[in-house]
Amino acid sequence: MRLLIHDLKVSDLKKVFFKPLDDMMIISDDGTIHNCIGCFGCWIKTPATCVIHDKYKDMGEYLSKCTDVIIISECCYGGFSPFVKNVLDRSIPYLHPYFAIKNGEMHHRRRYKNHINMQVYFYGQNITERERQTARKLVKANSINLDCSVDKVTFIRNIFEMKGQIL
């Protein structure tokens, strides 16, 4: 399964993807996502499931079933948009609360055996070189935390430049 996490308007998403996305689970901003409250309930009370009961509570399970994650986000000061960041925060049930050493750093152990390939598309009219560097470092850190591979990090001025580029 492929998982698409994006912050685009539905009308813009349809213009970027001209083929049906039947083989892809799509995570969109419908205005109902609740912020992660850092309670660690997803690790202690309801392992692998967020204790906040909205449609984003199963992000850990969604990640466990996918091979590819595609993120489309406005570049906000070298990071993800608030919605995409919130989705990634709500995805920590994908990991165990226990730690392992990776590349000499302490990170959470993986809960599932699947391997994820990640593609990230940042869009924005005036993304500076410093913001690009920050965004690349952030994606690399996220890939280490999620124990996944980064296929590409792409910066575009306009979302319509993505047509035909995405798997």
Secondary structure, DSSP 8 states (H G I E B T S, - for coil): -EEEEE---HHHHHHH--S--TTEEEE---S---------HHHHTSTTS-SS-STTTTHHHHHHT-SEEEEEEE-BTTB--HHHHHHHHTTGGGEEEEEEEETTEEEEEESS----EEEEEEE-TT--HHHHHHHHHHHHHHHHHHT-EEEEEEEESSGGGGTTT--
